[in-house]
Every structure is written in structure tokens, then in C-alpha cells.
């Protein structure tokens, strides 16, 4: 069974923190290990998991450690398209820009 960690439309920062902790636990990593690999302070990992303020760069560094994706690899990669008409229009624009 695959666990879903992606952000839902109604997602919040607390949802992100909970998913980060679940993923860290699933990977069998400690807060110290994540902090060391992400090159951030231990309190930054704790703060993210507890829905406290963390810098965007810090959250992205933790994301990279836990997901294996680089900071820019998965962010802003898929547009929000609500209908097949929007999908078709998006694809036409994408192909025209080549």
C-alpha cells in the first residue's frame, strides 16, 4: 500500500508538518539525521513537524532529504487545470511555445 504525502488542495502548513513527520518515521530517520543531511538545525525539523515557523529554504532542504527530490524538482511542475478545455488550452500553449 502506498501512502500519499502530496499536498491536498485544502492542505495547510500543519498538514505538511504531519506528512513530514510520517515520512521521516516511515524512513526510520531521527530528527538529528534529517537535520544533519539537510544541513539545518534540529529545531528547524522539529518546528516544521510542529507547524511552527520555518524558512522556505529550510522546508525545501528537509523535503529533499525526506523525498529524494531536489528543491525544484517537484515544485510548480503541474498546473491546476479544472476542465478538459483548460487541459487542451494549456497543451496548445505549451506546444506553441516550443
Residue pairs with C-beta under 8 A, 6 or more apart in sequence:
3 22
3 26
5 19
5 22
5 23
5 67
7 15
7 16
8 15
13 51
14 51
16 48
16 59
17 48
17 49
17 50
17 51
18 49
20 45
20 48
20 49
20 62
20 63
20 66
21 49
23 66
23 67
24 31
24 34
24 45
24 49
24 66
27 66
29 65
29 66
31 42
31 45
31 46
31 49
32 42
34 45
34 62
34 65
34 66
35 41
35 42
35 44
35 45
37 65
38 44
38 45
38 58
38 61
38 62
38 64
38 65
39 61
40 58
40 61
40 62
44 54
44 55
44 58
44 62
45 62
46 52
47 53
47 54
48 54
48 58
48 59
48 62
57 71
60 71
60 75
61 71
63 69
63 71
64 70
64 71
67 74
79 90
81 87
81 90
